[in-house]
Amino acid sequence: MINLLTIMRALADPTRLRIVFLVLRLELSVGELVQILDQSQPRVSRHIRILDEAGLLERRKEGSWVFLRPGAVLEDGRLTSLLKEADVTQAKAFQKDLARLDEVRNARTNMAASYFAAHAEEWDFLRSLHVADSEVEAKIAQILHSAPLGRVLDVGTGTGRIVELFAESASRFVALDNSPEMLRLARAKIANFSADIASKVEIKLGDFNMLPVGDGEFDTVIFHQVLHYAQDPEAVIAEAIRTVADDGRLVIVDFAAHDHEELRTVHAHARLGFTDEFMRNAFSAHGLQMVHQAALESGELIVKVWMGQKLSFATPHPKNNLRIVA
């Protein structure tokens, strides 16, 4: 239940109102807010605490950084609409805030560009082994758009490419990664989204072995070139299926089984691809029916796309001691 008096008191301060308007436009770190508002960190942190206690902001720790996003209260469309309709763009302080917000966006973009440049040789090598990324992305889009995306979870979002491709079509999009550095790269992409699309995207730090989301929370769960990092891929698939709603879909994009040992020794791949049999058995063992398979066979590595659906009447097989061998 919304405590209107607490909310109005929190919003009565001009600085706190500025913070809310900024975070509605872009998730920001505490340091970025300090830079934009040109105030001391203790002062900004006090304002953040008051907004957090009122449910207007949510604090999320990523490594040594703390990011801020709209809180549960702002999920109420009536309050958000009221705030968006407020004419603050003519206020001198807010004009400066918007200019500094653009500086933050540019800084994120420059950081991402530097990272890509530093890793270009490594990524060029990996790309040379398989079909063009554009063909893989086209196949994913073809498969996914056979039904509404609804609420999407992108596990191992990395640089945020899947967010970039599909956030607009989703009703809600959670981009998850276990690397704060990768999440900062994803944020660099999201910083250039329109406000309407960015408001649907949530960046979350988490591990695919224990996803920090609820049971049946998502209609579409995507693993794009991520599962090969799992030490126990069957357990990771089972955990992903837990988050899929009835009639929802799990899409896994990864390599077919191969013998490129250098991907294990140099690029930290825990598994050298997967067989169709492994994927079918892993899906079936945890209540998912395989509904689509595709192979993109250009280059030394075959890229596979597997999609399973959690049928509302499906029940997982009883757990036993059998292990699925890829």
C-alpha positions in Angstrom: 0.0 0.0 0.0 1.3 3.4 -0.9 2.0 5.8 2.0 1.2 9.0 0.2 2.4 11.3 3.0 5.8 9.6 3.1 6.1 9.9 -0.7 5.1 13.5 -0.8 7.6 14.3 2.0 10.4 12.6 0.1 9.6 14.4 -3.1 9.2 17.8 -1.3 12.9 18.5 -1.5 14.1 19.9 -4.8 17.3 17.8 -4.9 15.4 14.6 -4.3 12.9 15.5 -7.0 15.8 16.0 -9.4 17.2 12.6 -8.4 13.9 10.9 -9.2 13.6 12.6 -12.6 17.2 11.5 -13.4 16.7 7.9 -12.4 13.5 7.7 -14.3 15.6 8.5 -17.4 18.5 6.2 -16.7 19.8 3.9 -14.0 22.7 5.7 -12.3 25.5 4.9 -9.9 25.8 7.0 -6.7 29.1 8.4 -8.1 27.3 9.5 -11.3 24.6 11.2 -9.4 27.2 13.0 -7.3 28.8 14.2 -10.6 25.5 15.3 -12.1 24.1 17.1 -9.0 27.5 18.6 -8.2 27.0 17.9 -4.5 29.0 16.0 -1.9 28.6 12.3 -1.7 27.4 12.3 2.0 24.6 14.8 1.1 23.6 12.8 -2.0 23.6 9.6 0.0 21.3 11.1 2.6 18.8 12.0 -0.1 19.1 8.5 -1.6 18.4 6.9 1.7 15.2 9.0 2.2 14.0 8.1 -1.4 14.8 4.5 -0.8 12.9 4.3 2.5 9.9 5.9 0.7 10.0 3.2 -2.0 10.9 5.7 -4.7 14.4 4.3 -5.4 15.9 0.8 -5.3 19.6 0.4 -4.5 21.5 -2.4 -6.2 25.2 -3.3 -5.5 27.4 -4.4 -8.4 30.9 -5.0 -7.2 32.1 -1.9 -5.5 29.5 0.3 -7.3 25.9 1.0 -6.1 23.3 1.6 -8.9 19.9 3.2 -8.4 16.8 2.4 -10.3 13.1 3.4 -9.9 11.6 1.7 -6.8 8.5 -0.2 -6.3 6.4 2.9 -5.7 7.3 4.2 -9.2 5.9 1.0 -10.7 2.5 2.5 -10.0 1.7 4.0 -13.4 -0.4 6.9 -11.9 2.5 8.4 -9.9 5.0 7.9 -12.8 2.6 9.5 -15.2 2.2 12.5 -12.9 6.0 12.9 -12.5 6.5 12.6 -16.3 3.9 15.2 -17.0 5.5 17.7 -14.6 7.1 20.6 -16.5 10.6 20.8 -15.0 12.6 21.1 -18.2 12.6 24.9 -17.9 14.1 24.8 -14.4 17.7 26.0 -14.6 19.0 23.2 -12.3 17.3 20.5 -14.3 18.6 21.8 -17.6 22.1 21.4 -16.1 21.2 18.0 -14.9 20.2 16.9 -18.4 23.4 18.2 -19.9 25.5 16.3 -17.3 23.3 13.2 -17.8 24.4 13.4 -21.5 28.0 13.6 -20.3 27.5 10.4 -18.2 26.0 8.6 -21.3 29.0 9.7 -23.4 31.5 8.5 -20.7 29.8 5.1 -20.7 30.0 4.9 -24.5 33.7 5.8 -24.4 34.4 3.2 -21.7 32.7 0.5 -23.8 34.6 1.5 -26.9 37.9 1.2 -25.1 36.9 -2.3 -23.8 35.9 -3.5 -27.2 39.2 -2.1 -28.7 41.2 -3.9 -26.1 39.5 -7.3 -26.8 39.0 -6.9 -30.5 41.7 -9.5 -31.4 40.2 -12.1 -29.1 36.7 -11.7 -30.4 37.8 -11.6 -34.0 39.4 -15.0 -33.5 36.2 -16.5 -32.0 34.0 -14.9 -34.8 36.3 -16.4 -37.4 35.3 -19.9 -36.3 31.6 -19.7 -36.8 28.8 -18.2 -38.9 28.3 -14.4 -38.9 26.7 -12.9 -35.8 24.1 -11.2 -38.0 22.9 -14.6 -39.2 22.7 -16.0 -35.7 20.7 -12.9 -34.5 18.3 -13.2 -37.5 17.6 -16.9 -36.6 17.0 -16.0 -32.9 14.6 -13.2 -33.9 12.8 -15.6 -36.3 12.3 -18.1 -33.5 11.4 -15.6 -30.7 8.9 -13.6 -32.7 6.8 -16.7 -33.3 5.0 -15.6 -30.1 5.0 -12.4 -27.9 8.1 -12.1 -25.8 6.4 -10.8 -22.7 8.7 -10.7 -19.7 12.3 -11.5 -20.8 15.3 -12.7 -18.8 18.6 -12.5 -20.6 21.1 -14.7 -18.7 24.7 -13.7 -19.2 23.8 -10.5 -21.0 27.5 -9.6 -21.5 27.7 -6.4 -23.6 23.9 -6.2 -23.8 23.5 -7.2 -27.4 20.3 -9.3 -26.7 18.9 -6.3 -24.8 19.6 -4.1 -27.8 17.8 -6.5 -30.1 14.7 -7.4 -28.1 14.0 -4.9 -25.3 11.6 -2.9 -27.5 9.4 -6.0 -28.1 9.3 -7.1 -24.4 6.9 -6.0 -21.8 9.8 -6.2 -19.2 13.4 -7.1 -19.8 15.9 -8.2 -17.1 19.5 -8.3 -18.2 21.6 -10.4 -15.8 25.3 -11.1 -15.6 27.8 -12.1 -12.9 30.4 -9.5 -14.0 30.0 -5.9 -12.9 32.3 -4.9 -15.8 30.0 -6.5 -18.3 27.0 -4.9 -16.8 28.6 -1.5 -17.2 29.0 -2.3 -20.9 25.4 -3.2 -21.1 24.5 0.0 -19.4 26.4 1.9 -22.0 24.0 0.5 -24.7 20.9 1.2 -22.6 22.0 4.8 -22.1 21.2 5.4 -25.7 17.7 3.8 -25.6 14.6 6.0 -25.7 13.1 6.6 -22.3 10.2 4.4 -23.0 12.4 1.4 -23.8 14.9 2.1 -21.1 12.2 2.1 -18.5 11.4 -1.5 -19.3 15.0 -2.7 -18.8 16.4 -3.8 -15.5 20.2 -4.6 -15.0 20.8 -7.2 -12.4 24.0 -8.8 -10.9 23.6 -12.5 -10.5 24.9 -16.0 -11.1 23.3 -18.5 -13.5 23.7 -21.2 -10.9 21.3 -19.5 -8.5 19.2 -16.9 -10.4 18.1 -14.0 -8.2 14.5 -14.1 -9.6 11.2 -15.8 -8.7 9.7 -19.0 -9.9 7.8 -18.7 -13.1 8.6 -15.0 -13.4 9.5 -14.9 -17.1 7.8 -15.7 -20.4 11.0 -15.8 -22.3 14.5 -16.8 -20.9 17.5 -16.5 -23.2 21.0 -18.0 -22.9 23.1 -16.6 -25.8 26.6 -18.2 -25.9 26.7 -18.5 -22.1 26.0 -22.2 -21.2 29.4 -23.4 -22.3 30.8 -21.6 -19.2 28.8 -23.7 -16.9 30.6 -26.4 -14.9 27.3 -28.2 -14.5 25.1 -27.2 -17.5 22.2 -29.6 -16.6 21.9 -27.9 -13.2 22.0 -24.5 -14.8 19.3 -25.5 -17.3 17.1 -26.7 -14.4 17.6 -23.4 -12.6 16.6 -21.5 -15.7 13.5 -23.6 -16.2 12.5 -22.8 -12.7 12.1 -19.1 -13.7 10.0 -19.9 -16.9 6.2 -19.3 -16.6 3.7 -21.9 -17.8 3.7 -21.9 -21.7 6.9 -19.8 -21.5 10.0 -20.5 -23.5 13.7 -21.1 -22.9 16.1 -20.4 -25.8 19.7 -21.6 -25.7 22.2 -20.5 -28.3 25.5 -22.2 -28.2 28.0 -24.4 -30.1 27.3 -27.9 -31.2 29.8 -30.4 -29.7 33.3 -29.8 -31.0 36.9 -30.6 -30.3 38.5 -27.1 -30.3 40.4 -27.6 -27.1 41.9 -24.0 -27.2 38.4 -22.7 -26.3 38.8 -24.5 -23.0 42.4 -23.6 -22.3 42.5 -20.0 -23.6 38.9 -18.8 -23.5 37.7 -20.5 -20.3 34.9 -22.6 -22.0 34.0 -25.3 -19.4 32.2 -27.3 -22.0 33.1 -27.8 -25.7 29.6 -27.5 -27.1 26.5 -29.7 -26.6 24.7 -32.4 -28.5 21.0 -32.4 -29.4 20.5 -35.4 -27.2 22.0 -33.7 -24.2 19.7 -30.7 -24.7 16.6 -32.8 -25.3 17.2 -34.9 -22.2 18.0 -31.8 -20.0 14.8 -30.1 -21.2 12.7 -33.1 -20.7 14.1 -34.0 -17.3 13.0 -30.6 -15.9 9.5 -30.2 -17.5 10.4 -28.5 -20.8 9.4 -29.8 -24.3 11.8 -29.2 -27.2 9.8 -27.3 -29.8 12.5 -26.0 -32.1 16.1 -26.8 -33.1 18.2 -25.0 -35.7 21.8 -25.4 -36.9 23.9 -22.6 -38.5 26.7 -24.5 -40.3 29.3 -22.1 -41.6 32.8 -22.2 -40.3 34.6 -24.7 -38.1 32.0 -24.4 -35.3 28.3 -25.1 -35.7 26.0 -22.7 -33.9 22.9 -24.3 -32.5 19.6 -22.8 -31.4 17.4 -24.9 -29.1 14.0 -23.7 -27.8 11.9 -25.5 -25.2 8.5 -24.6 -23.9 7.1 -25.2 -20.5 3.6 -26.6 -21.2 1.1 -25.8 -18.5 0.3 -29.5 -18.0 4.0 -30.6 -18.0 5.5 -31.9 -14.9 9.2 -32.6 -14.4 10.5 -36.1 -14.1 11.3 -37.3 -10.5 14.9 -36.5 -9.6 17.2 -39.5 -9.7 20.9 -40.2 -9.7 21.2 -40.4 -13.5 23.6 -37.9 -15.2 23.1 -36.6 -18.7 26.3 -36.9 -20.7 26.9 -34.5 -23.6 
